[in-house]
Each structure stands twice: as structure tokens, then as C-alpha cells.
Amino acid sequence: MQAVFGGPLPENGEDAASIIADLAGRGDAGLVAIPGGRFFGLVVGGTLPAALAADWLVSTWDQNAGSSTLTPTTVALERVAGEWVCDLLGLPTDAAVAWVTGAQMSNFVCLASAQHAVLRRAGWDLTRRGLRGAPPVRLVVGEYRHGAIDRAARFCGIGLDELTIVAADDQGRMLPGALAAALDATPAGRTIVCLQAGEVHTGAFDPFAELIPIARRHDAWVHIDGAFGLWAAGAQDPTLRALTTGIGAADSWTTDAHKTLNAPYDCGIAILRDPEDAVAMFRAGGDYLVHSSLDPWDVTPELSRRGRGVPVWAALRSLGRDGVGRLVDRLHDNAVHLEAALRGIPGITVLNDVVYTQVMFRLEDDDATRTLGAAILEEGTAALTGAVWQGRASLRCSMSSWATTADDVDRTVAAIARIVRDHAAQ
Ligand SMILES: *Cc1c(COP(=O)(O)O)cnc(C)c1O
């Protein structure tokens, strides 16, 4: 595609309409059908119509969402969207909400704020004195955390070898006994415990109601990475909602709007119980910046940015609480439907308990599993992602798109059954 669009920098300008026609025409060959109903790769989600059109407006308005004095409409919409998200997820509506590019940056905002806060409690002002020479901060993570946690830790100056890694069960849920043992082994305070809502392979949720009280007894900060899983709190199905029982007791939460909520890229959300913790870390300061009340740039790493919370306002208005609940339920229904159908295909083993939106499966043999993954992509009915789960090649389907229907699932299963049968016959 680089050859298609490349060549030397044009010496002279061109007509805008013809550039856009060219872009739309020739760009097509290199696009992936992520907004379609049979894209099950990674955990991506599609785009709701209201959110898409709101995103166009965000670009058209061309507002700088960093400052409330500069852009009242954008900032107000983001504030309302933030309160709605917290309300929907059962989190405090007076929490600080930072709009960032994704869960990666949200985890960074939360962990950086957490590090600042636990050091402050230990009498160390990170803002003035920096990290060198600071009392050590211990970051406690689960064995099956997302890779974004390790990167966020690195951005905070915490290296891989410094992490305290707590064992998990076969679905990737942190074991309460192992957390208690890990925390008992070291002094209280200056500890951040990082939990997870929605393991990316199995969809499993850490048992928050058991884990958070253990962390609290050790005076630890509790962070939850719920990039796609936190939305289970908004489900209508009580069994789905129960997966998130206890999340409200944490100090900070990460989620994405561009996954389960089906807002367009890019949109991650960082939520901090005490706004002061985010402000202490990220306050823009500087004489040239106008401080009225809390400005968006006081709680995020960015100064200038687009109003990426505006499409979330539109998405939530278009769905309502009821619609979000039904969307989450439907993603889960699709996953359960897929799981049941896959179990009926000879040779396929489903590897996880389908508690949420993720379905993982494989054939008996690793090479055959990888070949199947490539053949499914080649055949073109559906797209899914290869994964390594507990040392074995696996395939993973993520139900994340509002556009996926039961018929999409049926067509996908029929294609997989056909491919498995054809390969077995060879
Ligand atoms: C997707 C995901 C991330 C990273 O999110 P981005 O939006 O890609 O930055 C982090 N944690 C979990 C659990 C995820 O599923």
C-alpha cells in the first residue's frame, strides 16, 4: 500500500475532492473489515452509527479538548459522557475521568497516578524529587495480565524484574491465597495491586470481592484493567453483571470505549476515584495555561487533543442504559452460541469457560491449529486471531462488535466446519 500511495512529495497541490476520491478508491485494497460482523480478531469492536457521525463532527469542529475555557461544548460533552460511563459501570460519578487513546494509556495514567499517591503517603513528593532515590514501590500483578500493564509499568520506571507476579487459575483468574501470600511476604504500604476484568484469551474476571479486601488489609492501591471486561457491569444479564462484583472498591479503573462500547478509534478511559491523585501527577501547571476549575489537561499526559469523549456521549445516548445492557448480553450470547456450535465440529476442542465474550479453541495438533487459522483467513468468511495459550497453539474469537448477528455466527461456524472437514479429507 505504501507503493500505491507513495512516491516523491508532490511539488504542487491538488484538488481536495479528487484526493479524497483517490484515497477512498485505492485505499480499499489495504483495509481490513474490522467494522463488519464477522471480524473476531483481537478485541476490537465496530463503530455505532451515532458514534461515527459524532466523531466526524469532532474533526469538523476542530476544537482543542484540553481546556474548558477554550472549548466549552467539547469539554461539557466529555464531562457528561464520563459521568454516564461511571454511572453505567457502578463507579463513583465524581471520579476523575481522563480521555486517552486506549487502555494502554489509561493503564499508564492510572499506574502513574497510583505511584505518585503511594509515594506521597510514604512522605515522598515524586513531582519535586523524582523517582531516583525514592522508596521502592511494589507493583503486584497477575500471571495473566495484559502486556499493556508491563509497558505502563515501564513508562513509570518500574521494570519487569521488579514486578511481583501472582499465580492464577487455569482461566487466568488471580488466586486469592497467592495474593495474600505475596502481600504477607513484604511490608504494608507503597504497594499497587493490579487486577483484571476480562482476560484477553478466556474473558475471565479476577474475583474482585475476594481480592480487594486482601489488598486493602495491606493498605495497597487497587487498580483494575477492564479494557473490554468492565462493561459487563452494564449488562442486563445478572450472571454477567456478577462477574464485576466488588469493582467499585478499587482506586482506579481502565477501560476502552473503542472495544465493547463500539465507539470509533481511538478512545480509552482512565477513571480515578480521587481526582487529586490524577491532578497531582498530571497537572499541566505552567504560567501560560489558564486554570479555572479542573481542566481536562490536568488529568492526562496530553495537552492538546481531540474530543474523543464526544462519540462516547453519542454512543451512550443512542443506546441508553437499556441498549448497552442488551449489547453486552448479545455479545455474550453470540460467544455462547459459537462455543456450542464449535463443540459440535469433530476434532475441535474449546479451551475456555465462556463466561463473557471470548472463545478459544484448537485442533489436537499445534501445526494443524495454525494451518486452520491461516485457512480461515484465506477462505474469508470470518477473521480471527491466533494465540498461544498455556504453551499450545490456539485460535481465538472475540465477540466485540454490535454488528455481529446470530447469522454471522452460523456462517462462521459453517465455514470453519467446512475447512476442518476438507483438511481432514486431504
Ligand atoms: C486491549 C487491551 C489493552 C490495551 O488496550 P488498547 O486500547 O489497545 O490500548 C489492555 N488491557 C486489556 C485487558 C485489553 O484487552
Ligand as a Chemical Component Dictionary entry (heavy atoms), coordinates in Angstrom:
data_LIG
# 
_chem_comp.id                   LIG 
_chem_comp.type                 NON-POLYMER 
_chem_comp.pdbx_formal_charge   0 
_chem_comp.three_letter_code    LIG 
# 
loop_
_chem_comp_atom.comp_id 
_chem_comp_atom.atom_id 
_chem_comp_atom.alt_atom_id 
_chem_comp_atom.type_symbol 
_chem_comp_atom.charge 
_chem_comp_atom.model_Cartn_x 
_chem_comp_atom.model_Cartn_y 
_chem_comp_atom.model_Cartn_z 
_chem_comp_atom.pdbx_ordinal 
LIG C1 C1 C 0 -6.970 -4.276 24.584 1  
LIG C2 C2 C 0 -6.466 -4.339 25.975 2  
LIG C3 C3 C 0 -5.475 -3.455 26.427 3  
LIG C4 C4 C 0 -4.827 -2.440 25.520 4  
LIG O1 O1 O 0 -5.800 -1.578 25.030 5  
LIG P1 P1 P 0 -5.577 -0.520 23.863 6  
LIG O2 O2 O 0 -6.928 0.089  23.751 7  
LIG O3 O3 O 0 -5.178 -1.306 22.662 8  
LIG O4 O4 O 0 -4.530 0.432  24.284 9  
LIG C5 C5 C 0 -5.109 -3.531 27.758 10 
LIG N1 N1 N 0 -5.653 -4.427 28.588 11 
LIG C6 C6 C 0 -6.598 -5.314 28.176 12 
LIG C7 C7 C 0 -7.168 -6.282 29.159 13 
LIG C8 C8 C 0 -7.024 -5.302 26.846 14 
LIG O5 O5 O 0 -7.964 -6.169 26.430 15 
# 
loop_
_chem_comp_bond.comp_id 
_chem_comp_bond.atom_id_1 
_chem_comp_bond.atom_id_2 
_chem_comp_bond.value_order 
_chem_comp_bond.pdbx_ordinal 
LIG C1 C2 SING 1  
LIG C2 C3 SING 2  
LIG C2 C8 DOUB 3  
LIG C3 C4 SING 4  
LIG C3 C5 DOUB 5  
LIG C4 O1 SING 6  
LIG O1 P1 SING 7  
LIG P1 O2 DOUB 8  
LIG P1 O3 SING 9  
LIG P1 O4 SING 10 
LIG C5 N1 SING 11 
LIG N1 C6 DOUB 12 
LIG C6 C7 SING 13 
LIG C6 C8 SING 14 
LIG C8 O5 SING 15 
# 
